[in-house]
Amino acid sequence: MQGYEEKNWTKLKEELTTEWKRVEPDRRYRPESLEKLFNNPKASGGIRNLAEYKRFLEEYEKITNYLYKYGYIRREVEHNEELYASLSPEIRTSIIKEMRRDKVMIQARDGGYILPEMKSYIEQELETVMI
């Protein structure tokens, strides 16, 4: 590094900054980004329609793909419970009724329920709300 050899600390700082940006690009998302994403709809009463859900899913996919690509999460990580909590209370109630009707709710050993893959149920319910 020329800045070091010339004892030009300003130049050295620029060279080091350039080198490190090349090695580790600026991070667009962090694991906390998912938490923020899930909390935003909760603050406004939850996702209420298909358009909101599509925007939410688009951002969710963008963040999870980035976090997976850079090794922050495993691909198998599911966020069913967080996604469920992001919905409006009315939509959550309707989805649970549909899943119980279809007998897809998995009961845990302690008597609680494990939420199954629910994207199709969410989309179906939000489409129904639009009608």
C-alpha positions in Angstrom: 0.0 0.0 0.0 1.5 3.2 -1.2 -0.1 5.3 1.6 1.8 3.3 4.2 5.1 3.4 2.4 4.8 7.2 1.8 3.4 7.7 5.4 0.5 9.5 3.8 -2.3 8.5 6.3 -5.1 10.0 4.3 -4.1 8.0 1.2 -3.7 4.9 3.3 -7.2 5.3 4.8 -8.6 5.6 1.3 -6.7 2.5 0.1 -7.9 0.5 3.1 -11.5 1.7 2.7 -11.4 0.7 -1.0 -9.9 -2.7 -0.2 -12.4 -3.5 2.5 -15.4 -2.4 0.4 -14.2 -4.8 -2.3 -13.9 -7.7 0.2 -17.1 -7.0 2.1 -19.7 -5.0 0.2 -22.1 -2.8 2.1 -24.8 -4.9 3.8 -28.2 -4.1 2.5 -30.1 -6.2 5.1 -29.3 -7.6 8.5 -31.2 -10.4 10.4 -33.0 -7.6 12.3 -34.4 -6.5 9.0 -36.9 -9.4 9.1 -38.0 -8.4 12.6 -38.6 -4.8 11.4 -40.5 -6.2 8.4 -42.8 -8.3 10.6 -43.4 -5.5 13.1 -44.4 -2.8 10.5 -47.8 -4.4 9.7 -48.5 -5.2 13.3 -48.2 -1.5 14.2 -50.8 -0.6 11.6 -53.4 -3.3 12.5 -52.0 -6.1 10.3 -52.2 -7.0 6.7 -55.7 -6.5 5.5 -55.8 -7.1 1.7 -54.0 -8.9 -1.1 -52.1 -5.9 -2.4 -50.6 -5.3 1.1 -49.7 -9.0 1.3 -48.1 -9.0 -2.1 -45.9 -6.0 -1.2 -45.0 -7.6 2.1 -44.1 -10.9 0.4 -42.0 -9.2 -2.2 -40.0 -7.4 0.6 -39.8 -10.7 2.6 -38.4 -12.6 -0.4 -35.9 -9.9 -1.1 -34.6 -9.8 2.5 -34.6 -13.6 3.0 -32.8 -14.2 -0.3 -30.1 -11.7 0.6 -29.7 -13.2 4.1 -29.5 -16.7 2.7 -27.0 -15.7 0.0 -24.6 -14.2 2.6 -25.1 -17.0 5.1 -27.1 -15.3 7.8 -30.0 -17.8 7.6 -30.6 -21.3 6.4 -33.0 -21.8 3.5 -35.3 -24.1 5.6 -36.0 -21.3 8.1 -39.8 -20.7 8.2 -41.4 -17.7 9.5 -45.0 -18.9 9.6 -45.7 -17.6 13.1 -44.3 -14.2 12.4 -46.2 -14.0 9.1 -49.4 -15.1 10.9 -48.9 -12.4 13.5 -48.5 -9.8 10.8 -52.0 -10.3 9.6 -55.1 -8.5 10.8 -57.0 -10.3 13.6 -60.0 -10.9 11.3 -57.9 -12.5 8.7 -56.0 -14.7 11.3 -59.4 -15.9 12.6 -60.6 -16.8 9.2 -57.4 -18.6 8.3 -57.5 -20.7 11.5 -61.1 -21.7 10.7 -60.1 -22.8 7.2 -57.1 -24.8 8.4 -59.2 -26.5 11.1 -61.9 -27.3 8.5 -59.2 -28.8 6.2 -57.6 -30.7 9.2 -54.1 -29.4 8.5 -53.4 -28.1 12.0 -50.7 -30.2 13.6 -51.1 -30.7 17.3 -47.9 -30.5 19.4 -47.3 -32.8 22.4 -48.2 -30.0 24.9 -51.6 -29.5 23.2 -50.8 -26.4 21.2 -50.7 -26.2 17.5 -47.9 -26.0 15.0 -48.8 -23.8 12.1 -48.5 -25.5 8.7 -47.3 -23.8 5.5 -49.9 -21.2 5.2 -49.2 -19.0 2.1 -52.0 -20.5 0.1 -54.5 -20.1 2.9 -53.5 -16.4 3.4 -53.8 -15.7 -0.4 -57.1 -17.5 -0.5 -58.5 -15.6 2.4 -57.3 -12.2 1.2 -58.8 -12.9 -2.2 -62.1 -13.7 -0.5 -61.9 -10.4 1.5 -61.5 -8.5 -1.8 -64.8 -9.9 -3.2 
